[in-house]
């Protein structure tokens, strides 16, 4: 099982973003990451500075959004949609996308549902509830 640490995740996004200038062919996962990073210009300066990215703290008390968590949620959603896991997420996504008519906005709504589901699981010490997640997505699409 792949279980990257905090610095591994940060390096992945910084190195993926660096691929756009380097003339190297990014991996398929890096290509997906680059596509989402492009839609978040507020993260570009940080992603251009690996040392700063590795040292940065994003505590809730500071009110600073964690760009690495945000981008990781984007990638998680893409993967879930590719394999329709949890089963039914593609159908829920279709409804959400039809309502918003903007993929990025729809992705953020879906990521809110995913983050809430993960937070509840972490708080309860139980596995994430696929049913609760899909229900949140369906409510967001209603």
Order of alpha helices (4+ residues) and beta strands (2+ residues): alpha-alpha-alpha-alpha-alpha-alpha-alpha-alpha
